[in-house]
C-alpha cells in the first residue's frame, strides 16, 4: 500500500484544510481518500466566503487528487518519526527491488 495513501487513510474523521491549484481553500472533515489521493470532505467551509459565495451552499465535496496543491493537517495527529521511518523503509524496499530486477536481467 503506498505510503501517502495509508497515511491519509489514518486521518479519516479529522479536520483538514485542502488548498487547490486554483487558490481555493476548503476546510472540512476528511471522509475518505482513495489510491489516487482523491479526497471527500464533509461539513465544509471556506475561509473567504466573500470571494467564493457559491461555496456557502456546499456542505460536502469530492476533490480530484490532481487539483490539490496542499493538504494542511492537524499537527497533533501527525507522528513525524513514524512517517520518516516508513519513508526510509519504503525507499530501501524500492532499492532492493531495483537491485533484484537488474540482477535477474
Secondary structure, DSSP 4 states (H G I P E B T S, - for coil): --HHHHHHHTTTTSEEEEEETTS-EEEEEEEEE-TT--EEEEEEE-S-TTT-GGGGG---EEE-GGGEEEEE--GGG--HHHHHHHHHHHHHHHHHHHHHHHHH-
